[in-house]
Amino acid sequence: MEPMKPMKPMEPMKPMSGGEKWWPDDLGQPSTSGAQNGMRYAFFPDKQRLLIEQDGKLTTYDSGDHRIGGVSQQGGGASSLTFTSQNGSVDLDQLKKI
């Protein structure tokens, strides 16, 4: 029986890609972002901005005093989005388009 050979050192893992940046540079980094059902969103608390991209169209909303942390979607389309904030749920149609 042949003795076991030492293991080769493992290569360090590469960090996961955060995906491509699809928002304007002047907004900085979002505190939260996500995508589902062909729609993606990003929230920028310092600028009080919520961006929604759907079907290649980018829409910007004033988030006011909401600090958005997540999203739920009823059916399809951006109009059925509900976000969670420190104030509870907020429907997208409650936010002002910019």
Secondary structure as UniProt FT lines:
FT   HELIX           25..27
FT   STRAND          32..36
FT   TURN            37..38
FT   STRAND          39..44
FT   TURN            45..48
FT   STRAND          49..54
FT   TURN            55..56
FT   STRAND          57..62
FT   TURN            64..65
FT   STRAND          70..73
FT   HELIX           78..80
FT   STRAND          81..85
FT   TURN            86..87
FT   STRAND          88..91
FT   HELIX           92..94
FT   STRAND          96..97
//
